[in-house]
């Protein structure tokens, strides 16, 4: 799968996704300091699912109707990289075919998939 990992999600998640043979770019490496509109535009333009911890992307997708190829919003109690990876691993194993074009909110215990574009 093709992902764009937001700065707030971190380099450890980027590295892990690459180790799983996903095509991944990182905001930190590619467009460090970019605002949210630039980030979602780049993800859409490059046909990538955005992985973020920033809830402002919900505003961009639902209120401002910004086009996207999919957004995974991590809303976690434990923000450590190991927990992010564990949650993403579970999400990819169970929902891989449901990610593209959807807005997905993931916690340690729930997955909510909305908004097919």
N, C-alpha and C positions, 0 to 999 in steps of 0.2 A: 504494500500500500504506500501511497505518497502522503507524507505529513509535513507540516510546518509547525515547529515547536516554538511557542512564545517564550520570551525572555524569562518571564516569571515561573515557567515550568521547569527550566533548568537544563544544564548540559548533561547531567547524568541520565536523564530521560532520553535525550537525543542520542547519546551513546548506546543506551540499551536498545532503542528502536533500530538503530543501524545494525547492531549485533543480531537482531531478529530478521535481518535482510530486508528491511523496509527502506524505501527511498525517502530520506529525511533531510530537511534543511532546518537551520536554527535561526531565529530572529537575532540572537546574540551574535552569531557568526556572519550573517548576511546583511542585516539592516538594523544593527544595534541602535537603540534609541528611537526607532520608528514609532509613530503614533498608531493607535488601534485601527484607524481607517486605512493607513498604509499596509498594516499587517494583514488585515482581512482581504484587501485588494490583491496583495501578492499571493496569498494562499489561493484565492479564486483564479487569478491569472495563470498560475502554475498547476492548477487542478490538484490542489493539496487539501487535505483535511487539517484544520487548525486545531492544535492541542494547547489549551490555555488554562490558567487559574483565574483569569480576569473576567469578572461577571459583566463588565461593560460591553462585551461582545454580544450579549443578549439584547442590549439596547440597539446596537448596530444592526443586528439581524431582524429583530421583530418590530422595532419602532421605525428605524430608518430604511428598512428593507434592502440592506446591502447584500449583494449576491455573494454566495459562498458555495463551496463544494462539500461542506460539512464542518461542524465545530464540535469539539469535545471539550466541555467545560468541567474541570475537576473542582468539585466543592468538597474538600476534604478537611476533616478535623486534624489529621496528622499530615503536615505538609512536607515531611521528610521524603527525600528522593526514593528511598526503598518502598515507602507506602505508595507513592505515585506509580511506581513501576508495578507493584503488586496489583493495584486497581486497574491499570491499563492492560496488564497481562490477562486478567479475568475478563475485561471488556472485549478484548480482541478475540479471545477464545470463544466467547459466547455470542458476540454480536457482530463479528467481522463483516458479514454481508448486509448489515443494517446501518453502517456508518456514513456512507457516501450520501451527501445532500441533506443530511439531517442535523439538527441541533440536539446534542446529547448532553445531559447533565448527569454526572456520575459522582456518587458518594461512596463511602466504604461499603454501604449496604444496599444502595439502590441505583438503578439506571432508568432515566426518563428520556425517551426518544420522541422528538417532536419535529414538526416543520419540514417536510420534504419539499425541496425546491425544484 
